[in-house]
Amino acid sequence: MLRCIVAAALFVAAAASASPPTEVRDDDPLIVNSEAFQRGHPDLLWRNRAATAYQQKRYEEAATRFRYAARYGDKPSQAMLAMMLWNGDGIGADRVQAYAWIDVAAERGYKSFLATREKFWVGLSEDERRRAADLGKALYAEYGDERAKKRLDLEMTREKLRITGSHLGRPKGALVLLPGPDGRPRPVPDTVFWSPRYWNPQQYWSLQDRVWEQPKGHVDVGPVQPVDAQPPTPLEER
């Protein structure tokens, strides 16, 4: 699952690398990797930092950073927390917490996360299922979409206001200066930097849905012990 998360971390299309050097697209790494962009998208900022820490085997730091991203509705980060807790990746294994986290991660119905949730459910005892249901209520209240999306929407709005400096909007034809690969400021048309698919909350969530409904990669949850399998249902419905 980590490979899948890292590969789609910034939603950068493969075609971006084929763009002419003088052309800047809204999926150009120059934009999505910039400090200004990621200040307005803390879900991506913290997910990427967490993935880096995980790859470097700094697991406690990775878990903390995935949790930061999770507060902004980042479902891949919520799923990674579940995986780390299930497998005990550098942190104490806790199957109850793992299931509660994957249940929140599967909130939008992404197939890979639903499949993982199912596997986790089969591996729980009846007592663990009851405790997971109790824990899940608290996680949904804090990290579910109802609250988490509002947090991210607020951060997007704050960053736009911080850069434009006006509630009335930015002037047409303005340029945003971003550091290029050589460290020199590179002007980017504001219409490209402020692409609605990244800065309009509804379009941004739709983009995430498109990315994670058909993810590249695979889900590997490791072995689980089968018990009397019952179809899992979202915790908030129990």
N, C-alpha and C positions, 0 to 999 in steps of 0.2 A: 504493500500500500504506500510506503514512503516514496518509492520511485514514482508512483502515480501522482502523489501530492507535489513532489518537487517539480515534475515535468510540467504541470499545469499551474504552478504557483502564481505566475503573473499573467496568465491568460495570453501569452505572447504567441501570435500565429507564426507558423513556420515560414510563411511568406515574407515576414518582416526582414529576414536576413538577405532576401533577394532584392530588396529595394535599392535603387541607386543611392550613392552616398549623399547626394544633395537633397534627396527627397525624404521628408520625415512623415511617417504615417502615425496614426493614433495608436498602433500596436508596436511602435518602435521601442526597443529596450531603453533608448535614451530617455523616453518619457516615463515608462512604467517603472524604471529603476531609479528615477530621480527622487531626491529627498522631498521635493515639493509634492510630487504625486503620492508618495507613500505616507506623508503626513496626513493626507486626506483619506487614506485607505489603511488604517491600522490593522485591519484583518490580514492584509497581504504582508505588511511590514513585519508583524510578529510571527506570522506563519513562516516566512522566509528565514527570519533569524532563528526560529525554533528548528527548522529543517537543517540549517547549518550546524547548530549545536548538536543535533542528533547524529549527523554524519560524522562529527568529530568525537562522538561518544561522551559528550557532556550531557548526560541524560537528565539530571535534575534541572539543569538550566533549560534544556529543551522542553521539559514538561511545563515549567513555569511560563515559558514563552508561548507554547501552544495554548495554555489557559488564557493568556492575555488575548490572543487572537480569537479564542472561543467566545469571549465576551462581546465580540462584534459580529457574532453569527457565522463565524467561519466553520463550516461543517467539516472540511478536511482536518482542521486542527482538533475539533472535538473527536473525530474518528481516531486520530493519532493518539490522543490521550487514552482512549479506550484500548487501543492496541498495546500501548506501553503498560497499562495497568494489567491487562490480561496476561501478557507475556512476562511481566516483571523486567522490562528493559531498563536496567539501571535504577529502577525505583521498586518499591515493594509491590509485589503482585497482589491485586485485589479484584477478584472476579465480580463482586457486587458493584463496585464503582465502575469497573470496565463496562458492564452491561448498561448501567445508567447513562454513561457517556455515549455509548453507541446508539442508544435509544434516542437521545437528543440529536445526534449526528444524522440519524435516519429520518428526522422530522419532515424533510421535504420529499422523501420518497426516492432518493437516489439509489439505484439498484445495487451497487456494490456495497453501500452501507447497510441496506436492508438485508443483504445476504450475510454480512458479517453479524448483524444483530441476531439473525436466525441461528447461526452457529453458536454464538455465545449463549443464547437462551437454552439450547439443547444441553449445554455443558453445565448448567446451574442446577443445584438441588432445589427442592421446594422451599426450604428456609431461605436460601440465597435469593430466590425469586421474590419472596415477600419483602426482604430487606432492600432489594433493588427497587421495588415499587415505591417504598417510602423515600429512599434517597432520590429517586427520579423526580419526584414532585419538586424538591428543592432545586435541583439542577434546571428543570424546565423554567421555574420561576426566574432564575438568574440568567440562564444562557439560551433559553428558547427564543425563537424568532420574534415573538411579540415584544420583548424588551430589547433583544440584541440588535435587531435591525434599526430600531430607533437610535441606538447609540452610534451606529455607523453613519446613518443619515445625518446626524448632528455633526459628526467629525467632517464629513464631506462639505457641509454648509459652512462650517467654521473656516476650513482651509480656503474655500473659494472667496469668502469675505476677507480673509487675511491677505490674500494675494491681490485681489482687485481693489480692496480698500473702500468699497462702496456697496451700499444696499441697493443702489440703482442699477448695478451691473457694470461690466467693463466696456471700455470704448471699443468700437469695431475696428478690426485691423491691428490690434495690439499684438506685441510679441512677448513671449515668455522666454527668458534666458535660462538655459539649462547647461550644466557642465558637460562638454563632449568627452569622447574617449581620451583626448589628449589633455584634458583639464581646462581647455579654453571655453569660455561661454559660447553657446550655440543658440542662435535665435530660432524659436519654434513658433509658428502661427498659433495664436490663442485658440482658433477654431479647431486646431488639431489637438492641442494639449487638453482642451476642455471637451473632448469628445463625449457626447451624451451617454454613450454606452458605458462609460466609466463613472460619470459624475451625476447622471440622473439616477436616483435610487432605484426606480422601477426597472430601468433598462439594465442597470448593473446587476440586480438580482436575477434578471432574465438571462444575462450573460453567464452568470454562475451556474444557473440551471442547465444551460446548453452544454457547458464544459463538463459538469459532473454527472449528467444523465448518461453520457456516453464517454466515460473516462478511458484513457489509454493506460494499459498496465494491468495489474491483477491484484486481487485481494488474497492475502495469505495470513490466516489467523492462527495457524498452528493447530496441533491436535486438540480435540475436545473429547470429553467422555460422554457418550450418549446416555441419556436417561429417558424417562417416559416423555417423548417429544410432544409438545403441545404448540400449536401455532402462536407465535409471539404477537402481542398487540402493543401499541404505544402505551407507555406507562401512564400518561395523563388520562387514558381512557379506562384505566383499571380502578 
